[in-house]
Amino acid sequence: MPPASFWLDLKLELEGFRLLELEGRSQCNGREQEALHFGRPLLPFQRIRREYYQYQEQPPSDHIENLHRYLLIASSLIPRDPWEGETLALKVALIEATENWETLAGGGPPCPVVFDAEDVRGTMELDAETRGADETLEACRNMIGFGPEGWMPAEHYEAMARSKKLKEDGLAAAESEEERAQVAAHWPLDEEEYM
């Protein structure tokens, strides 16, 4: 009969193989979980714009489709930097590029990106509506003192107090419980979900 240490060594060796197998599975699960996490519908990043989307989460397919359209004409756009804006701004830029394709392409091949007229109309209306929200956000930035990314220097810690006061004023000015709930849930300076 083999000594006890033999069985212990064999058990440890088998457990090591088992751990490697489980680790490999967890990495696959991680990729699947990442796809589920990044592939899930989200509210617009700029909370102040959410009202114009009826507070509905937007499917990632919209953004993916706009990125695909962008890639179709990216080689014709200058500068050739990566897109860092929101999907609405990207779509508006793409629509404007299709409308000015003759000038951009110099009379070359037809534009590879096509939008239907109803989509263009709806997108341009939404863009006009959100420009007002952007102006409101800019006024908040100036009043509170935070930068375009929402960050501020540590020495401006009083800005958080101004933000809290502004939120309280917004909640007090709400005309209904539903509006109050929307303000509380979508306050533009509460960005924990995206941090």
ABEGO torsion letter per residue (X at the ends): XBBAAAAAAAAAAAAAAAAAAAAAAAAAAAAAAAAAAAABBBBBABAAAAAAAGGBBBBAAAAAAAAAAAAAAAAABOBABBBABBAAAAAAAAAAAAAAAAAAAGGBBBBABBBBAAAAAAAAAAAAAAAAAAAAAAAAAAAAGBBAAGBBBAAAAAAAAAAAAAAAAAAAABABAAAAAAAAAABAABAAAAX
